[in-house]
Amino acid sequence: MNSGSNLTHEFVEYVPRELKDGVVYVSIPFATVIHKCCCGCGQQVVTPLAPSQWTLSFDGQSITLHPSIGNWNFRCRSHYWIKQNKVVWVRQWTASQIAVAQQQDASAVRSQFRADPETQAPRQNISSERPSKRDGFFAKCKRRIFGK
């Protein structure tokens, strides 16, 4: 796909077995976004939604994922953003830049799930509060994604 190529998105509970090219599947119940790599290699790209990983913005018409998607372990080593349902390509990183980013990512994930010293339970940023039936769709999505 070229820079600025349009994507579509689908909010789903479960991701379909066969992913369509150019479709970004968003599963709020599983706090996960999945799509085929935008370079066309066909690899499945999984972006977990969590404060230490990716965040999703939805403006009512399009989605944006943050930070960029660096497929460092794929043969294609593609690197891009998904901004307002568009692919925005980013320059390739060097091996040392990738190594630093992977170390930072691993540290952020460890920090997020480090056990709480008082309870020895993993810290989680997801609210256990059940939404009211009167809550709107976006309020429920926000609470599931951001724990608010």
MONOR-V476660 format. One record per pair of residues at least 12 apart in sequence whose C-alpha atoms are under 7 Angstrom apart, sorted by the first residue. I is the first residue (numbers start at 1). J is the second residue. Records with the same first field share a line. If there is no record, write none. Layout:
# MONOR-V476660
I->J ; J
This chain:
# MONOR-V476660
1->38 ; 39 ; 40
3->87 ; 88 ; 89
4->86 ; 87 ; 88
5->86 ; 87
6->85 ; 86 ; 87
7->22 ; 23 ; 85 ; 86
8->22 ; 23 ; 24 ; 85
9->23 ; 24 ; 25
10->24 ; 25 ; 26
11->25 ; 26 ; 27
12->25 ; 26 ; 27
13->27 ; 28 ; 29
14->27
19->35 ; 36
21->36
23->35
28->141 ; 144 ; 145
31->48 ; 49 ; 145
32->47 ; 48 ; 49
33->46 ; 47 ; 48
34->46 ; 47
39->78
49->145
52->108 ; 109 ; 112
54->66 ; 67
62->84 ; 85
63->83 ; 84 ; 85
64->82 ; 83 ; 84 ; 85
65->81 ; 82 ; 83
68->80 ; 81
69->81
79->91 ; 92
125->147
126->144 ; 146 ; 147
127->143 ; 147 ; 148
